[in-house]
Each structure stands twice: as structure tokens, then as C-alpha cells.
Amino acid sequence: MAKKIIKIMPAIILAGLFICVKPISINAYPLLGTNFVLKIKAMGKTYEFCYPEIDEYQGLLYLKNLEEVVDGIYYDTLQKPLDAKAIVEPESENPFKFSKEVNGKCIDKEDLTLKIQNALIKREPLIKAKEKSLKADITVEKLKKSTYRLAFFSTAYPYSSEERKENISLCSKLIGGVTLMPYETFSFNSIVGERTEERGFKSAKVIEKGKFVDGIGGGVCQVSSTLYNAVLLAGLKVVERHSHSMLVSYVEPSFDAMVSYGYADLKFVNTTGAIVFLTAHTKNDQIFISVYGVKSDINYKRVSVVKEIIESGESERIKSDEVAVGEEKFLVYPKDGAVSEGYLETYKNGVLISTSKLSTDKYSALNGVILYNENEPIS
């Protein structure tokens, strides 16, 4: 910290004291010289000033660059406060632990300035700087007020492959424990990062251009969709969300959130005006996501409205030796599509006060593919 003083007023360090040697312009005041030495004690440190930093004019002593001197002592002795911190353990029943805030302290700059001026007038050689306490901005008490569970959402994946389950578990660990300051923006892709084998993601089924294909990170979209719904129920402002090209089984139409690194993201802003915490964990083939913040008398309800069903066409039949003669099986199951709308209802003290439309989404149908092994298809 002493370097800050040196930058403001060059000094020679001698026996732990600062002897300032920066002169002022001789054209401003005649340098008459003085033997007066001023010592300033501040928060356990001693600063010493003498000629030419202290000079005399018409019988009055003055300290050159007084404001810079006081600033230098302030920053050299400043003990910044430490904010309280919340330690989030997403899988615990009580997910929050706290480290207590630590107040700091500093000198009173205005008081020291007056003391220096009076000491020079009275030629008092020693003064002591007054100390002030600096309170931490974030206290444990304040943090605890932000640990009310605003919203909770879960989805299940009991029939997923082991690779897909591993991707969901890995992704949930990456977003669990995230803290959002007031008006901070959350980016799913920034937090989760690129889905690569090197980072532990596995190959599993993903939806791409209206088809199910193998892709690294399959299952991540179930995490982003679960998070999307939790965020809506917490009243946070979603600024980017994309639907899948086909319907998904784990959430209602218009309440999915497709993500693709470098292409499609899920982003939302903490508009609550207070700190928000996210927790996420997996258990028994389910993912659980909660949003914690300051308790409010506002709550929300999701409404999915299917406007149209888009029926799948006739399944394609492919002769294959992979099935026994006289048998057939689906390689790809048919899946209807839909046109849907998503709405968010806002309630205050249990009374509906508004309904807002979130999106209109179109999901393509998927035609089935049947493998068979006989001359004529089974009727």
C-alpha cells in the first residue's frame, strides 16, 4: 500500500518513516526553509514530514500538496471490509452456510486535514489521525433474507441412457451454487461451457433438424428446460430462450428451452433487486432446481395451450436382417407435432393480477421408421 503514497508524493523511506522531498514551484512561494518536523500517527504507522515538504511563508507553516498527502495516508492505512459470503451446498437439505462479514476501518480524512492545518499554525510536532469504522455492504443477516425459496421445478428421465444421465448430472453440478447479484445476467452457455468429451460430456441422443441423432452432451437441454421453468416461477426476466424443433416429453409444450453452445442460449436477468441463488442436483433419475431470494407476495403459474396438433405421416418401412423373419420393430417411433402458446400468470396474495404471453412455438411431427424381415409387411 505504501506504493500509493510514493506515486502521489515521492518519498525516501527511512527507519519506517516517510520523509517527503517533493518541492513546490519557487515562483508560487519563496522557499525560506524551516526546521519544523511534523509526525503523523495513523493506525499504527508513523509518517514524518519536514523541509522542503513543509515550508514557511510570512511566519506561517504550510504542507505542500496537503490533499494528496492525506489521500496517500488514507490509502496506505485503509483496511477494507470483507462482505459476508454464502456457501451453497446444492444437495443438502439446508443448502446454505455463511461466513460472517468483517468490518474494516480507515482514517477520517477531513479530521486529519484540519489537525494538520492546526498543528502547523500552533507548531505542534505530533498529531494522531482519527479512525473510522467501515461497515461491510453484505452482512449475514442480509444474505439470510435472500435464502427464501422463490421457486422449485423438477423433471424426470427414468428411461434415458446412462450417458444421457451422466450429462444431466454433470450439467446440474455446473449450475448448482450459482449466485446472481441484482440485475446480473445469467448465461447457460457461459456457466456450463462447451459440451466436449474432454470436459466429461458423453454422446447421447439430441434433437437436430427435426430428428433424433447422437451428439455430445445429449440431455443438457433437459437441464436448461428445468431451469427455464424454475426461473419463470421465480419471476426473473428471461431475455433469450429457444424451443426445440420437436416436442419433448419432460415439459409441456412452449416450456422447453433448447440450448446449443455457440448457437442458442438460455439467458435471464435477476430483476428482484436482491441477491439470488440457484441450486441444482440429481437424484433417482430426476433433476431438481430451486431459486432462492427475498420473499415476495407475488407468485406465478405457467399455462401451456396447444392450438393445433400436427399429426405424423405414415411410417417408413425398411427390410432388414436385423430382425427375425416374420417380425418387425420400430427403429424410430412416430411423434406428433404441435403449435402451442406459453403464458405466465401473475398472482399477488393469491389473486390473479395479470397474464402475459411468453411465446408461440411450432413443433414438427416425426414420421416413424419400421424394420421388418419378410416378403410382405405384416398387416
Secondary structure, DSSP 8 states (H G I E B T S, - for coil): -HHHHHHHS-EEEETTEEEE-----TTTS--------EEEEETTEEEEE-TTTEEEETTEEEETTHHHHHHHHHHHH-B--B--EEEE-TTSSS-EEEE--B-EEEE-HHHHHHHHHHHHHHT-SEEE--EEEE--SS-HHHHHTT-EEEEEEEEE-TTS-HHHHHHHHHHHHHHTT-EE-TT-EEEHHHHH----GGGT--EEEEEETTEEEEEETTTHHHHHHHHHHHHHHHT-EEEE----SS--SSS-TT-----BTTTB--EEE--SSS-EEEEEEEETTEEEEEEEES--SEEEEEEEEEEEEE-----EEEE-TTS-TT-EEEEE--B-EEEEEEEEEEEETTEEEEEEEEEEEEE--B--EEEE-SSS---
